[in-house]
Amino acid sequence: MSCRIRRARPSEAGELTRLARAAKASWGYPPEWLDAWREELTLSEDYVTQNEVFVADTGDALAGVAALEHVRGEAVLEHVWVAPSHQRQGIGEALVRHALARASEAGDRVVRVTSDPQAVGFYERLGGRVAGSTPAPMPGVPQRVLPVLELHLREGGPSLLLPSRSSS
Amino acid sequence: MTVTKQVVESSRVPRLGPYSQAVRVGDLLFTAGQGGIDPKTGTVAGPTFEAQARQAFENLRAVLEDAGSGLEQVVRVTCYMADPGAFATLNELFAEYFPSAPPVRSVPVVSLPKSLLFSIDAIAVAGPPRENG
């Protein structure tokens, strides 16, 4: 499977929002939770315009997305989603590495990401370390928390991060 | 009815003692007092009230954001001041950080440890944080 990583176009916001929901649903979360996350799973045209949003384009469809935000000078990775039909092919990893390379170019030394509890291993394989946690209670799971990871970049870019393993 | 209390571990503003930086109960978030200590160096941000208070507001903002909240979702703050003479500066910073629908506020004048001139704690509303992957 070959796909090209490029900047998302604002006109693709709707497709990316559908992709985000489908990707989140692939963990098996109930539809009520996905509805509760509607806002958090939405990529608006403005969002795509105002942030660095990268997509994996197969030529036929968008297979995944990852966004790099700068919030008051601090780099944050957001909207890391891979379409269910394209998961476990290294697309998420390629997208995140691309975003990290951009962060490195922009002079960032640390990129933070708030992870789905089940995705923490994915970010750890990319060199992330759990640095904190944030509550994300849901109906029936009042103790649910999300790990917050930091990915440390070094001068010269993410090629110096841990070597890649081809999964996820 | 049981209510679950959840501790927030801010990745950006480490706690400085045996307390939590913030605790969430339902959709409400309660923060610890934030002083003018630069989390990157662990030292007091400066000798002036303004330098310290600005750092304290930045720390508060980081703790709130690390907990799925933000300054605009703060409903109540307590601003602890070592010197009541800095009230005008506090009001300027307050308007800067809370430009609309500012929270309710109490401003006790107290002695603070570690040559701190200012500390602020907050109660805020928290929503679902954006989660990735």
Interface residues (C-beta under 8 A of the other chain):
Chain A: A23 A36 W37 E40 V71 E74 L77 E78 H79 V80 W81 G92 R112 V113 T114 S115 D116 Q118 A119 F122 Y123 A131 G132 S133 T134 P135 A136 P137 M138 P142 Q143 V145 L146 V148 E150
Chain B: V3 T4 Q6 V7 V8 E9 S10 S11 R12 R24 G26 E65 D66 A67 G68 A126 P128 P129 R130 E131 N132 G133
